[in-house]
Amino acid sequence: MNAFSDHERGGAFPFGDVVAALVDGNGIVRGWSRAAARLLDRSPADVCGHSLRRLLVQEPDPTWGPGSAGQALLRHSSDRAVAVTFGVLPLHGTSHLLVLAAPTHRVTGWERNEAVLRALLLQDRVGIGIHDMDLVTVHSNVTPDMFGGIMVVDSQLREIISDPDAAAALRQVLATGIPMIDRKQRVRTPRVPGKEWCLSLSAFRLQDAKGRSTGLVTLFTDVTEQQRSRHHLDLRHEAATRVGRSLDVLRTAQDLVDVLVPALGDLAWVSLAEAVLGGDEPPKLAGSGQWHLRRAAAASVGPWPSGLWPPELGDLPPMPDVPVLRRVQHGDTVVAPDRATFMAMIEFDQQLAAFLIPEHGHSLVAAPLFARGLVLGAVVVWRTSRPEPFDQADAELLTEIATRGALSVDNARRYTREHREAVVLQQRLLPRAATDTPAAETTGFYRPAGGGADISGDWFEAIPLPSLRVALIIGDVTGHGLPATATMGRLRAAIHTLADLEMEPDELLTHVDDLVQQLGNEAPQGQQDTVGATCLYVVYDPVTGRCSMASAGHPPPIVVRPDGTVRDIDVVPGPPLGVGGMPFEVAETHVEPGSILALYTDGLVEHGDHDLAAGIQQLTDDLAAFGGPGRTLDDIGRSLLADTTDAPARDDIALLLARTRAIPSDNVASWEFAADLTQVASAREATIRQLAAWGLDAEDVAFTTELLVSELVTNAIRYAGGPVGLRLMREDVLVCEISDPSNTQPRLRRARSTDEGGRGLFLVAQLASRWGCRYGHTGKTIWTEQPLGAAGARAGR
């Protein structure tokens, strides 16, 4: 009855589903249980005293009797058949039989549940433990044959229960009833020292018939190899995503060891051939001697062990010809599962051991960095605190990662070499950073994009022009890399040539624009539109203080006056070079002596979140702050560039600063003569007087200048008419200018012995250090220069 009552309240075993009947030796029913009455809807009064056969749908088996069992169909009061599984039990001391039966579908469920539990308890791949409320193991299926013959946990599951974290998690299951699924549990056993297993632990709470907790059941499987495979896969993925992101050799090496520590080992370093750090191929060495290896990167889970090869970049000492060295040189990965194995690999060299084996280091794996037929270096990994030794799977993993890392290091090495060559090319193409001429003192600055990682086509230039003038140029070629650098070199050479022809700024830019269009037409198919540049060309005359300029799509210059105030110059920018079809406009302004002209590329004003206008205003404010009197151009430039060092610039930066000078008025003398050959003598006399006033009446200077003036004035009066202008200027050179209203180009030719004339310009070319001709709005000016010594330049001041 108690079992029936418990079943009605949801008991653990459904005894109420078992029906019972007491049958005498003649098959007459003498007793009928309540469960039987409920199952067939027949009361004891309906059944007792009648034959049991009356309840059967079919006749029973002839062998039916004590001890028999099977299945039968019973007749329900509604005349439907009820399938039951039965058993006949004899009773001691009487002929009566006890017939027990239960619905067949319930019996099948009991048998199935029992089969499942039996299978779980008998197999050796899933551990099962049953625990009471105190987590004491009351039953488990753990045997010495489980887990490949290694008893990872004992029959009491002490290795699991003794772990505080695991015990806390199991008590949480007891308290809440929420199952714990697939908790990874690390297990070590004294039966196999130095090895660790990973178990997948699940737990479920057990309850009695009244829903009260009675304990829990734990299930655990060995997932050590699966976890290791997943860890290796994650490590491969980490190496693939992190190693090779940089084109810096040292950064790539550091990324490699950062991936390996602590994921694979406790300490690691990368050694590279010294040539690799400079971008060159490593030497092909074998055997003992100086490898010229340098520590490129290192990582450790703790402080670097004392006595070990220091982690800083430094040379590896000469290596003896030991087995481990020969294997690495031949491209093999080396595994030393214990310290003794590695000592044998280095032939028990105690001095070398102290240098290469960290304190508590017990296992090593080392792989060469082998790429494109070259051994660039090696990566070494030690385990010091992790007890598991390296095995072949670890070696294969490191070989794969080292191969990927070697390709990344070699890519960085090749980039370093190409970048170095590009830097050398650009440095050779750029002019001197500082110049000092009578017109201005200049200082230029160049900073490549990406913190030096990307060379481009920005350039600056200060070209001394005739008559003590100076041309200031700054430009920005479209694109990056060697193509942009090569284009910059061609444009710079062209501007040099055109500047020597003393063209006006707009005319010069027009010729350069034609050149850029030609370069675009010569570019490979599909790249014609990528050839272009912006440029600002400025000419400053120290005699008049006049500054003329033209812009091809370039930002305008900024002027810092001698008193520290700043003003902009209104320049109408023309189209960038290479567009063609549009004219350039010349802007003119007067610049006071001692002013600072700042020419710059857009990389200086478009960094960060600034647009062009805001960037120019910021540069203007910075020039007002840094460009005061008494500061050198170098200090001003470094201060302006200091704000761009926080993050690598996205574009090149070029900056040219020029502090203007003026030629003193007493160093300039000018006259004008009528178109009369008798005025030639007057020109000579005026020249001699002025040279004497300047203290330049030395016989060689005075005679040469008198002869030059005589020849040029005579030619001007004879062939060009008047008026004829004569101007002398003295600085470090003596400049003589003859102006006339003609636009005819003077031509130097070799006169025949029978010719009466044609030798004037030949004499000029022989007597002057250089000479030339420039054209103005009306007429032309022929000029000559003669060098003066330091004493001559200062004489008369």
Beta strands, then each sheet from edge to edge (+ up, - down):
strand 1: 19-23
strand 2: 29-32
strand 3: 69-75
strand 4: 81-90
strand 5: 97-103
strand 6: 127-131
strand 7: 137-140
strand 8: 180-188
strand 9: 196-207
strand 10: 213-222
strand 11: 267-273
strand 12: 293-300
strand 13: 334-336
strand 14: 363-371
strand 15: 374-383
strand 16: 434-436
strand 17: 440-447
strand 18: 456-464
strand 19: 470-480
strand 20: 533-541
strand 21: 546-552
strand 22: 558-560
strand 23: 566-568
strand 24: 587-590
strand 25: 596-600
strand 26: 653-660
strand 27: 668-673
strand 28: 724-730
strand 29: 733-740
strand 30: 770-775
strand 31: 780-787
sheet 1: 2+ 1- 5+ 4- 3+
sheet 2: 7+ 6- 10+ 9- 8+
sheet 3: 12+ 11- 15+ 14- 13+
sheet 4: 16+ 17- 26+ 25- 22+ 23-
sheet 5: 18+ 19- 20+ 21- 24+
sheet 6: 27+ 28- 29+ 31- 30+
end
